[in-house]
Amino acid sequence: MGSENKRYTVVISDEATHMLCSHTRFLAQVSETAALGLIDAFQQ
């Protein structure tokens, strides 16, 4: 196989989006920095 970089589009279900938001809210109660890092990672 070639070593070329391929881009993929990932579709996240509504239920998974709600769970991610819930986990991020919980994480923000413990560490705002960690929550912002999680948000940043998913936006990339």
Distance bins in CASP14 RR format, pairs under 12 A and 6 or more apart:
PFRMAT RR
TARGET T0000
AUTHOR 0000-0000-0000
RMODE 2
METHOD distances of the structure
MODEL  1
7 44 0 0 0 0 0 1 0 0 0 0 0
10 16 0 0 0 0 0 1 0 0 0 0 0
10 17 0 0 0 0 0 1 0 0 0 0 0
10 42 0 0 0 0 1 0 0 0 0 0 0
10 44 0 0 0 0 0 1 0 0 0 0 0
11 17 0 0 0 0 0 1 0 0 0 0 0
12 18 0 0 0 0 0 1 0 0 0 0 0
12 19 0 0 0 0 1 0 0 0 0 0 0
12 20 1 0 0 1 0 0 0 0 0 0 0
12 21 0 0 0 0 0 1 0 0 0 0 0
12 42 0 0 0 0 1 0 0 0 0 0 0
13 19 0 0 0 0 1 0 0 0 0 0 0
13 20 0 0 0 0 0 1 0 0 0 0 0
14 20 0 0 0 0 0 1 0 0 0 0 0
14 21 0 0 0 0 0 1 0 0 0 0 0
15 21 0 0 0 0 0 1 0 0 0 0 0
15 22 0 0 0 0 0 1 0 0 0 0 0
16 22 0 0 0 0 0 1 0 0 0 0 0
16 23 0 0 0 0 0 1 0 0 0 0 0
16 42 0 0 0 0 0 1 0 0 0 0 0
17 23 0 0 0 0 0 1 0 0 0 0 0
17 24 0 0 0 0 0 1 0 0 0 0 0
17 42 0 0 0 0 1 0 0 0 0 0 0
18 24 0 0 0 0 0 1 0 0 0 0 0
18 25 0 0 0 0 0 1 0 0 0 0 0
19 25 0 0 0 0 0 1 0 0 0 0 0
19 26 0 0 0 0 0 1 0 0 0 0 0
20 26 0 0 0 0 0 1 0 0 0 0 0
20 27 0 0 0 0 0 1 0 0 0 0 0
20 35 0 0 0 0 0 1 0 0 0 0 0
20 38 0 0 0 0 1 0 0 0 0 0 0
20 39 0 0 0 0 1 0 0 0 0 0 0
20 41 0 0 0 0 0 1 0 0 0 0 0
20 42 1 0 0 1 0 0 0 0 0 0 0
20 43 0 0 0 0 0 1 0 0 0 0 0
21 27 0 0 0 0 0 1 0 0 0 0 0
21 28 0 0 0 0 0 1 0 0 0 0 0
21 35 0 0 0 0 0 1 0 0 0 0 0
21 38 0 0 0 0 0 1 0 0 0 0 0
21 39 0 0 0 0 1 0 0 0 0 0 0
21 42 0 0 0 0 0 1 0 0 0 0 0
22 28 0 0 0 0 0 1 0 0 0 0 0
22 29 0 0 0 0 0 1 0 0 0 0 0
22 35 0 0 0 0 0 1 0 0 0 0 0
22 38 0 0 0 0 0 1 0 0 0 0 0
23 29 0 0 0 0 0 1 0 0 0 0 0
23 30 0 0 0 0 0 1 0 0 0 0 0
23 34 0 0 0 0 0 1 0 0 0 0 0
23 35 0 0 0 0 1 0 0 0 0 0 0
23 38 1 0 0 1 0 0 0 0 0 0 0
23 39 0 0 0 0 0 1 0 0 0 0 0
23 42 0 0 0 0 0 1 0 0 0 0 0
24 30 0 0 0 0 0 1 0 0 0 0 0
24 31 0 0 0 0 0 1 0 0 0 0 0
24 32 0 0 0 0 0 1 0 0 0 0 0
24 34 0 0 0 0 1 0 0 0 0 0 0
24 35 1 0 1 0 0 0 0 0 0 0 0
24 36 0 0 0 0 1 0 0 0 0 0 0
24 37 0 0 0 0 1 0 0 0 0 0 0
24 38 1 0 1 0 0 0 0 0 0 0 0
24 39 1 0 0 1 0 0 0 0 0 0 0
24 40 0 0 0 0 0 1 0 0 0 0 0
24 41 0 0 0 0 0 1 0 0 0 0 0
24 42 0 0 0 0 1 0 0 0 0 0 0
24 43 0 0 0 0 0 1 0 0 0 0 0
25 32 0 0 0 0 0 1 0 0 0 0 0
25 35 1 0 0 1 0 0 0 0 0 0 0
25 38 0 0 0 0 0 1 0 0 0 0 0
25 39 0 0 0 0 0 1 0 0 0 0 0
26 32 0 0 0 0 0 1 0 0 0 0 0
26 34 0 0 0 0 0 1 0 0 0 0 0
26 35 0 0 0 0 1 0 0 0 0 0 0
26 38 0 0 0 0 0 1 0 0 0 0 0
27 33 0 0 0 0 1 0 0 0 0 0 0
27 34 1 0 1 0 0 0 0 0 0 0 0
27 35 1 0 1 0 0 0 0 0 0 0 0
27 36 0 0 0 0 1 0 0 0 0 0 0
27 37 0 0 0 0 1 0 0 0 0 0 0
27 38 1 0 0 1 0 0 0 0 0 0 0
27 39 0 0 0 0 1 0 0 0 0 0 0
27 41 0 0 0 0 0 1 0 0 0 0 0
28 34 0 0 0 0 1 0 0 0 0 0 0
28 35 1 1 0 0 0 0 0 0 0 0 0
28 36 0 0 0 0 1 0 0 0 0 0 0
28 37 0 0 0 0 0 1 0 0 0 0 0
28 38 0 0 0 0 1 0 0 0 0 0 0
28 39 0 0 0 0 1 0 0 0 0 0 0
29 35 0 0 0 0 1 0 0 0 0 0 0
30 38 0 0 0 0 0 1 0 0 0 0 0
31 37 0 0 0 0 1 0 0 0 0 0 0
31 38 0 0 0 0 1 0 0 0 0 0 0
32 38 0 0 0 0 0 1 0 0 0 0 0
32 39 0 0 0 0 0 1 0 0 0 0 0
33 39 0 0 0 0 0 1 0 0 0 0 0
33 40 0 0 0 0 0 1 0 0 0 0 0
34 40 0 0 0 0 0 1 0 0 0 0 0
34 41 0 0 0 0 0 1 0 0 0 0 0
35 41 0 0 0 0 0 1 0 0 0 0 0
35 42 0 0 0 0 0 1 0 0 0 0 0
36 42 0 0 0 0 0 1 0 0 0 0 0
36 43 0 0 0 0 0 1 0 0 0 0 0
37 43 0 0 0 0 1 0 0 0 0 0 0
37 44 0 0 0 0 0 1 0 0 0 0 0
38 44 0 0 0 0 0 1 0 0 0 0 0
END
